[in-house]
């Protein structure tokens, strides 16, 4: 325990260190002498106390062994060394920052509950600082918070940094933050204390909401600051770089979420357009398209884009299976036409290997290959008619 009654007054064991962290040896000797004369009295049960002022543990008072068996609050509410050190940090901090204020440890309020550190400022404001090493029961927290509010006390809650770290890892544990920030009184900001290094970690959620106000993306922003370089005001507000850094991080996070959302919308729009095009192709019926091609020694017939959504005709299947031999068969039929007979009968085309006939064969094969991809027309009669037109073109060039 940090407090006891000596000569009718309440004294605190944390006062043996001055504002610069140096021990007051004269005060230690005075209290040691009082202990030997049974002048240190427990404020809860009235038993005699000893004063402990070693170098390994925080200065405190303890019941004399074997003196009394009365039930005492301090016997049923044992504290860890981390908890004692946390209270000493805040006790020294407020004594140094606000020398005109009354700083008390383990102060009992009207409802009977005790506060780790209570600061009564000269301006009349009261601020309670609580340190927790584990998550308390929600109803207990709310009850204590309401009790302090009724007594006109503002409350500030610090959690052990060990709660904010996963065991064996060094990463931040964010699972408890929604619970903490919903019950925190410092602007939805969770506060954590690293007792050993005297560091304060401040953490707050950043949320990106949709048009309906529902949270779509979220992350936690946290900043770490030395206790000596922040200022805790009487109203519980903490002056530090956190607020500016948080606003900058929030703006960047929201901009990133907006960019991702715009990309998702653009991608969805492309998929929708692609789907609509696919559906239109499935319902598309190709129409016959006649086009006159000029044939010469230096030109061939361009390939036609394949319509991969159209079912191939029977003649296409035949052409695909038989290839060039089918082209030759059609060419033989073409020779019976009037213009082909005239072409073949010309003196320059008497030889079966004549250059003109060979060119005509190549032209027929090229056209038929294109028809296999997307036949226009898609029957033998129209193929003969098209090759007959080639013969007309050949006659016109000789």
PLY file of the C-alpha trace (Angstrom):
ply
format ascii 1.0
element vertex 398
property float x
property float y
property float z
element edge 397
property int vertex1
property int vertex2
end_header
0.00 0.00 0.00
1.18 3.56 -0.75
-0.57 5.35 2.15
-0.84 5.18 5.91
-1.65 7.36 8.93
1.27 8.97 10.77
0.74 11.43 13.61
-2.88 11.86 12.53
-2.06 12.69 8.92
-2.17 10.68 5.70
1.29 10.14 4.23
2.34 8.53 0.92
5.35 6.27 0.43
5.90 7.70 -3.07
6.93 11.04 -1.57
10.40 9.79 -0.59
11.51 10.59 -4.17
11.62 14.27 -5.11
10.55 15.66 -8.50
14.00 14.84 -9.92
13.86 11.18 -8.90
16.30 11.46 -5.96
15.56 9.90 -2.56
14.91 11.97 0.55
17.03 10.04 3.06
15.93 12.13 6.02
12.30 11.21 5.35
13.23 7.55 5.08
14.95 7.64 8.47
11.94 9.45 10.01
9.48 6.82 8.80
11.78 3.94 9.75
11.92 5.35 13.29
8.10 5.67 13.29
7.75 2.06 12.19
9.87 0.84 15.10
7.61 2.77 17.50
4.39 1.43 15.90
3.42 4.89 14.74
2.56 3.89 11.16
-1.12 2.87 11.09
-3.09 1.19 8.27
-5.86 3.54 7.15
-8.15 0.61 6.39
-7.83 -1.85 9.28
-5.84 0.15 11.88
-2.99 -2.36 12.13
0.66 -1.39 12.60
2.75 -1.09 9.45
6.36 -1.36 8.31
7.91 0.96 5.75
9.63 -0.75 2.77
12.09 1.39 0.83
14.40 -1.04 -0.97
15.97 -0.56 -4.40
14.26 -3.44 -6.18
10.63 -2.63 -5.38
8.53 0.52 -5.33
8.46 2.13 -1.84
5.37 0.98 0.09
3.92 0.16 3.50
3.12 -3.39 4.62
1.41 -4.98 7.63
3.70 -6.13 10.44
3.83 -9.89 10.49
1.95 -11.60 13.32
0.54 -8.35 14.73
-3.11 -8.67 13.64
-5.46 -11.06 11.86
-8.08 -8.46 10.97
-9.40 -8.47 7.38
-7.95 -5.59 5.38
-8.65 -4.21 1.89
-4.97 -4.33 1.01
-4.74 -8.04 1.88
-7.55 -8.90 -0.53
-6.36 -6.56 -3.32
-2.77 -7.48 -3.95
-0.96 -5.43 -6.60
1.86 -6.39 -8.94
5.12 -4.49 -9.11
4.13 -3.26 -12.58
0.96 -1.72 -11.14
2.89 -0.02 -8.30
5.45 1.37 -10.75
2.69 2.65 -13.03
1.11 4.55 -10.15
4.48 5.98 -9.16
5.09 7.20 -12.74
1.81 9.09 -12.81
2.21 10.30 -9.23
5.62 11.81 -10.01
4.41 13.15 -13.36
1.51 15.16 -11.91
3.50 16.32 -8.88
6.08 17.78 -11.26
3.64 19.19 -13.87
1.16 20.63 -11.39
3.05 21.46 -8.16
0.08 23.48 -6.84
-2.31 20.53 -7.17
-3.09 17.75 -4.69
-1.95 14.35 -6.03
-3.14 11.27 -4.12
-2.62 7.54 -4.64
-5.23 4.88 -3.81
-7.79 7.57 -3.01
-11.16 6.31 -1.78
-14.14 8.15 -3.27
-17.70 8.49 -1.88
-18.93 5.19 -3.30
-16.14 3.37 -1.45
-14.12 2.49 -4.54
-10.47 3.42 -4.78
-8.72 5.35 -7.57
-5.10 4.67 -8.53
-4.20 8.36 -8.86
-6.49 11.31 -8.15
-5.41 14.85 -9.01
-7.32 17.77 -7.51
-6.30 20.83 -9.53
-6.16 24.37 -8.21
-8.85 25.29 -10.74
-11.30 22.91 -9.03
-11.16 20.15 -11.67
-10.53 16.57 -10.62
-8.93 13.92 -12.80
-8.63 10.21 -12.05
-5.93 8.10 -13.70
-6.48 4.35 -13.70
-4.02 1.64 -14.76
-5.27 -1.79 -15.84
-3.21 -4.89 -16.51
-6.18 -6.86 -17.82
-9.62 -6.22 -19.21
-12.09 -5.64 -16.41
-15.68 -6.75 -16.44
-17.73 -4.33 -18.55
-20.34 -3.77 -15.86
-17.62 -3.09 -13.25
-15.97 -0.54 -15.53
-19.23 1.25 -16.28
-20.20 1.29 -12.61
-16.87 2.83 -11.57
-17.00 5.32 -14.43
-20.49 6.46 -13.40
-19.45 6.72 -9.74
-16.57 9.02 -10.65
-18.83 11.08 -12.91
-21.31 11.53 -10.07
-18.45 12.75 -7.85
-17.43 15.28 -10.51
-14.29 13.37 -11.46
-13.05 12.99 -15.04
-11.42 9.61 -15.68
-8.49 8.57 -17.86
-7.72 4.87 -18.33
-4.31 3.46 -19.25
-3.83 -0.21 -20.11
-0.62 -2.16 -19.78
1.29 -2.31 -23.07
1.41 -6.08 -22.56
-2.28 -6.16 -23.45
-1.40 -4.53 -26.76
1.16 -7.15 -27.74
0.70 -10.77 -28.67
2.64 -13.19 -26.53
5.96 -14.09 -28.12
5.47 -11.76 -31.08
6.03 -7.96 -31.02
3.09 -7.17 -33.25
0.22 -5.08 -32.01
-2.86 -6.93 -30.80
-5.89 -5.03 -32.04
-8.60 -7.45 -30.94
-9.32 -5.56 -27.71
-9.37 -2.06 -29.20
-13.10 -1.91 -30.03
-13.84 -2.76 -26.38
-11.34 -0.20 -25.09
-12.18 2.70 -27.40
-15.92 2.35 -26.82
-15.31 2.90 -23.10
-12.45 5.35 -23.30
-13.12 8.94 -22.29
-10.27 10.51 -24.31
-11.92 10.86 -27.71
-12.17 7.19 -28.73
-8.42 6.88 -28.24
-7.02 3.88 -26.40
-4.10 4.62 -24.07
-1.36 2.13 -23.21
1.57 2.51 -20.82
4.96 0.87 -21.15
6.02 1.11 -17.51
9.63 0.00 -18.01
10.38 2.52 -20.79
7.99 5.26 -19.65
6.26 5.36 -23.02
2.64 6.11 -23.86
1.04 4.40 -26.88
-2.08 6.06 -28.26
-4.29 4.08 -30.64
-7.42 4.98 -32.56
-9.43 3.32 -35.33
-9.71 4.75 -38.84
-12.90 3.78 -40.68
-13.95 4.06 -44.32
-17.73 3.90 -44.67
-20.00 3.32 -47.65
-22.86 5.59 -48.70
-25.17 3.88 -46.20
-22.76 4.64 -43.36
-21.59 1.05 -42.91
-17.90 0.44 -42.21
-16.30 -0.98 -45.35
-12.60 -0.80 -44.43
-10.81 -0.13 -41.17
-7.36 -0.08 -39.63
-5.71 1.06 -36.41
-3.36 4.02 -36.22
-1.09 4.24 -33.21
1.67 6.57 -32.03
4.26 6.13 -29.32
5.42 9.04 -27.13
7.61 9.56 -24.09
5.64 10.36 -20.94
8.02 13.28 -20.34
7.14 14.88 -23.69
3.36 14.86 -23.55
1.06 17.05 -21.47
-2.03 15.66 -19.77
-4.44 18.53 -19.19
-6.87 18.76 -16.24
-9.75 17.90 -18.60
-8.02 14.63 -19.59
-6.97 15.82 -23.05
-3.42 14.82 -24.00
-1.27 17.29 -25.91
1.03 15.43 -28.32
1.79 14.94 -31.99
-0.78 12.15 -32.13
-3.77 14.16 -33.36
-1.94 15.66 -36.34
-0.33 12.34 -37.26
-3.70 10.62 -36.95
-5.42 13.12 -39.25
-2.64 12.75 -41.85
-2.85 8.96 -41.69
-6.64 9.10 -41.90
-6.58 11.29 -45.02
-4.10 8.92 -46.70
-6.11 5.83 -45.68
-9.40 7.27 -46.97
-7.75 8.30 -50.25
-6.31 4.80 -50.68
-9.70 3.20 -49.96
-11.35 5.54 -52.48
-8.77 4.63 -55.12
-9.30 0.90 -54.49
-13.07 1.39 -54.64
-12.83 3.29 -57.96
-10.68 0.51 -59.42
-13.21 -2.08 -58.24
-16.04 -0.12 -59.85
-14.10 0.22 -63.13
-13.31 -3.48 -63.12
-16.93 -4.33 -62.45
-18.02 -2.05 -65.32
-15.60 -3.78 -67.71
-16.90 -7.18 -66.68
-20.47 -6.00 -67.17
-19.73 -4.63 -70.65
-17.91 -7.83 -71.57
-20.89 -9.87 -70.41
-23.28 -7.75 -72.47
-21.09 -8.16 -75.58
-20.90 -11.91 -75.03
-24.68 -12.15 -74.76
-25.12 -10.07 -77.91
-22.72 -12.32 -79.83
-24.62 -15.41 -78.76
-27.80 -13.91 -80.21
-26.11 -12.62 -83.39
-26.98 -14.25 -86.78
-24.34 -13.59 -89.48
-25.65 -12.14 -92.75
-24.29 -12.87 -96.23
-21.90 -10.18 -97.27
-20.85 -10.08 -100.96
-17.69 -8.20 -101.65
-15.88 -7.91 -104.96
-12.11 -8.49 -104.73
-9.63 -7.37 -107.34
-7.23 -10.09 -108.43
-3.79 -9.42 -109.88
-0.33 -10.95 -109.96
0.66 -9.15 -106.74
-2.57 -9.42 -104.64
-4.16 -12.19 -102.65
-7.44 -12.40 -100.72
-7.36 -11.06 -97.14
-8.37 -13.33 -94.29
-11.72 -12.71 -92.61
-12.02 -12.43 -88.81
-13.32 -15.67 -87.37
-16.66 -15.53 -85.63
-16.03 -18.06 -82.85
-19.60 -17.82 -81.54
-21.24 -19.07 -84.79
-21.99 -22.74 -85.41
-20.05 -23.99 -88.51
-22.06 -25.09 -91.55
-21.97 -28.57 -93.06
-19.93 -27.32 -96.02
-17.39 -25.74 -93.63
-16.95 -29.09 -91.91
-16.34 -30.73 -95.32
-13.80 -28.09 -96.29
-12.01 -28.43 -92.96
-11.75 -32.21 -93.40
-10.80 -32.34 -97.07
-8.87 -29.12 -97.48
-7.22 -28.34 -100.81
-8.62 -31.40 -102.59
-12.09 -29.93 -102.24
-10.82 -26.71 -103.79
-9.54 -28.67 -106.79
-12.91 -30.43 -107.18
-14.72 -27.13 -107.21
-12.19 -25.72 -109.68
-12.89 -28.60 -112.09
-16.58 -27.73 -111.89
-15.69 -24.09 -112.48
-13.95 -25.03 -115.72
-17.32 -25.90 -117.24
-18.56 -22.34 -116.95
-18.57 -20.08 -120.01
-15.87 -17.72 -118.86
-13.57 -20.45 -117.63
-13.97 -22.31 -120.98
-13.00 -19.12 -122.77
-10.05 -18.61 -120.47
-8.84 -22.16 -120.88
-9.32 -22.01 -124.65
-7.05 -19.02 -125.06
-3.72 -19.76 -126.68
-1.75 -18.59 -123.64
-3.54 -21.18 -121.45
-3.32 -24.38 -123.55
-0.74 -25.95 -121.28
-2.27 -27.35 -118.04
0.72 -25.90 -116.23
0.18 -22.51 -117.78
0.93 -19.60 -115.44
-2.58 -18.12 -115.62
-4.28 -21.35 -114.60
-1.81 -21.85 -111.75
-2.56 -18.35 -110.48
-6.26 -19.09 -110.69
-5.79 -22.28 -108.69
-3.85 -20.40 -106.01
-6.54 -17.74 -105.93
-9.23 -20.40 -105.54
-7.33 -22.13 -102.75
-6.78 -18.83 -100.91
-10.45 -17.92 -101.18
-11.59 -21.34 -100.03
-9.28 -21.24 -97.01
-10.84 -17.94 -96.01
-14.29 -19.41 -96.51
-13.38 -22.26 -94.17
-12.86 -19.66 -91.41
-15.99 -17.68 -92.18
-17.61 -18.87 -95.42
-19.29 -16.24 -97.58
-21.08 -17.80 -99.41
-21.50 -21.11 -97.57
-22.43 -23.49 -100.44
-20.79 -24.98 -103.53
-22.88 -23.15 -106.12
-21.91 -19.78 -104.75
-18.30 -20.89 -104.56
-18.38 -21.74 -108.27
-19.99 -18.40 -109.00
-17.28 -16.57 -107.08
-14.45 -18.39 -108.89
-16.21 -17.74 -112.20
-15.91 -14.07 -111.35
-12.19 -14.61 -110.92
-12.07 -15.94 -114.46
-13.78 -12.75 -115.67
-11.14 -10.73 -113.88
-8.39 -12.80 -115.48
-9.90 -12.26 -118.93
-9.90 -8.57 -118.27
-6.17 -8.58 -117.51
-5.07 -10.47 -120.63
0 1
1 2
2 3
3 4
4 5
5 6
6 7
7 8
8 9
9 10
10 11
11 12
12 13
13 14
14 15
15 16
16 17
17 18
18 19
19 20
20 21
21 22
22 23
23 24
24 25
25 26
26 27
27 28
28 29
29 30
30 31
31 32
32 33
33 34
34 35
35 36
36 37
37 38
38 39
39 40
40 41
41 42
42 43
43 44
44 45
45 46
46 47
47 48
48 49
49 50
50 51
51 52
52 53
53 54
54 55
55 56
56 57
57 58
58 59
59 60
60 61
61 62
62 63
63 64
64 65
65 66
66 67
67 68
68 69
69 70
70 71
71 72
72 73
73 74
74 75
75 76
76 77
77 78
78 79
79 80
80 81
81 82
82 83
83 84
84 85
85 86
86 87
87 88
88 89
89 90
90 91
91 92
92 93
93 94
94 95
95 96
96 97
97 98
98 99
99 100
100 101
101 102
102 103
103 104
104 105
105 106
106 107
107 108
108 109
109 110
110 111
111 112
112 113
113 114
114 115
115 116
116 117
117 118
118 119
119 120
120 121
121 122
122 123
123 124
124 125
125 126
126 127
127 128
128 129
129 130
130 131
131 132
132 133
133 134
134 135
135 136
136 137
137 138
138 139
139 140
140 141
141 142
142 143
143 144
144 145
145 146
146 147
147 148
148 149
149 150
150 151
151 152
152 153
153 154
154 155
155 156
156 157
157 158
158 159
159 160
160 161
161 162
162 163
163 164
164 165
165 166
166 167
167 168
168 169
169 170
170 171
171 172
172 173
173 174
174 175
175 176
176 177
177 178
178 179
179 180
180 181
181 182
182 183
183 184
184 185
185 186
186 187
187 188
188 189
189 190
190 191
191 192
192 193
193 194
194 195
195 196
196 197
197 198
198 199
199 200
200 201
201 202
202 203
203 204
204 205
205 206
206 207
207 208
208 209
209 210
210 211
211 212
212 213
213 214
214 215
215 216
216 217
217 218
218 219
219 220
220 221
221 222
222 223
223 224
224 225
225 226
226 227
227 228
228 229
229 230
230 231
231 232
232 233
233 234
234 235
235 236
236 237
237 238
238 239
239 240
240 241
241 242
242 243
243 244
244 245
245 246
246 247
247 248
248 249
249 250
250 251
251 252
252 253
253 254
254 255
255 256
256 257
257 258
258 259
259 260
260 261
261 262
262 263
263 264
264 265
265 266
266 267
267 268
268 269
269 270
270 271
271 272
272 273
273 274
274 275
275 276
276 277
277 278
278 279
279 280
280 281
281 282
282 283
283 284
284 285
285 286
286 287
287 288
288 289
289 290
290 291
291 292
292 293
293 294
294 295
295 296
296 297
297 298
298 299
299 300
300 301
301 302
302 303
303 304
304 305
305 306
306 307
307 308
308 309
309 310
310 311
311 312
312 313
313 314
314 315
315 316
316 317
317 318
318 319
319 320
320 321
321 322
322 323
323 324
324 325
325 326
326 327
327 328
328 329
329 330
330 331
331 332
332 333
333 334
334 335
335 336
336 337
337 338
338 339
339 340
340 341
341 342
342 343
343 344
344 345
345 346
346 347
347 348
348 349
349 350
350 351
351 352
352 353
353 354
354 355
355 356
356 357
357 358
358 359
359 360
360 361
361 362
362 363
363 364
364 365
365 366
366 367
367 368
368 369
369 370
370 371
371 372
372 373
373 374
374 375
375 376
376 377
377 378
378 379
379 380
380 381
381 382
382 383
383 384
384 385
385 386
386 387
387 388
388 389
389 390
390 391
391 392
392 393
393 394
394 395
395 396
396 397
